[in-house]
């Protein structure tokens, strides 16, 4: 059966007019407690992981592919009334504004949460996700041979972006295009925040 680890939280994926694409994971529950991390791909294709601890860096870097790993604190501060997030680290400062639930989010809300977040549902959803959301996979095999399942339970649109990476302005919000090249699955092309339960199964 393997050993299962479960992570519950949300993932924000955004593109920018500077060409930088950012994926932020904000996790309420995990084997490491609550934490946030960020994956950044620059316009030139340089892939950077920002991780708050060696344990998180080891897990994420053995799952996805990066050209550079930086150990630094990553903090996420919610904006009032659920209007968005502010993400802060020594390398990255970004604020995203949230809009309403997307059509996919409305559909996911009809699925019982226990089912929507399960590996079984992620397996069933994977063929649909591949067709409907370019570059997105809801299950796959990571670099270390672990099996990963992404069970989405809600999706909200990101409507605005402001911030910097390594001191350079990100510019305005744009689709996540081209897709990020971190691993077997990318974030959706439409900037969004996805509520998700991630299950990792190791041998």
Order of alpha helices (4+ residues) and beta strands (2+ residues): beta-beta-beta-beta-alpha-beta-beta-beta-beta-alpha-alpha-alpha-beta-beta-beta-beta-beta
